[in-house]
Amino acid sequence: WEAESSARSDVDFIDGIPIALAILRLDDAEDPASLRVVVGNPASAALVGRPPEEVVDRRLADLLPSSEPMLDRLADVARLGIALERPSLALGEDGTVHALRAMPLPDHCIGIALEDVTKRARLAESLRHQALHDHLTGLPNRAHLNQRLAAALDRAGHDGSRTGLLLMDLNQFKDVNDSLGHEYGDRLLIELARRLSRGMRNCDTIARLGGDEFAILLTEVRDENAALGIADRLV
């Protein structure tokens, strides 16, 4: 009775956990597509949008849109006995992101756990975006410009291409803030950023350095006259 009670507690815990847990068996060592579901908790069935009874004994390739390289890596967990971890894995076309952990088990089986980390991934992407972009205009900031400048110079050193850098600021911008207020100054900067972006090539970068100072990174520019021509157009 105690053993059955303990087993029921374990099952209740696994069934209630929001992480998709399943055991897969590799039926044919030469065919990664032969990975088949032996058992799975309700979260794993919900992940593929099927009732639990329709998941058991089905091939993983028929349940999830896994790519061939991913199936190969999962099959290697069973074949080689080496665990696999993927902190960010896109499943389906709904934009969800999962963290994958796969552990080798006896009898050519593997245990997998798929945890939905979409919110965490979006938060990390949001923080990364904030770290590299100006909060007011949405343009790249100084840190982002430095990254792209270093990459452009490195590329130029390899293929001989040329890179241009334009620096600009607004005359009498302080007068706008003093006479109309910072709200109107901010609106002016936002509109300026929009117009500058509209007039640039996709391969170029416009960054706000701070205040009314901007920088324009030109990649694959022919010569100095070409850079000056772009500057005249921006003015």
Summary of the structure (lengths in Angstrom):
residues: 235
radius of gyration: 27.5
end to end distance: 84.3
largest distance: 87.9
contacts: 627
relative contact order: 0.09
helix: 48%
strand: 26%
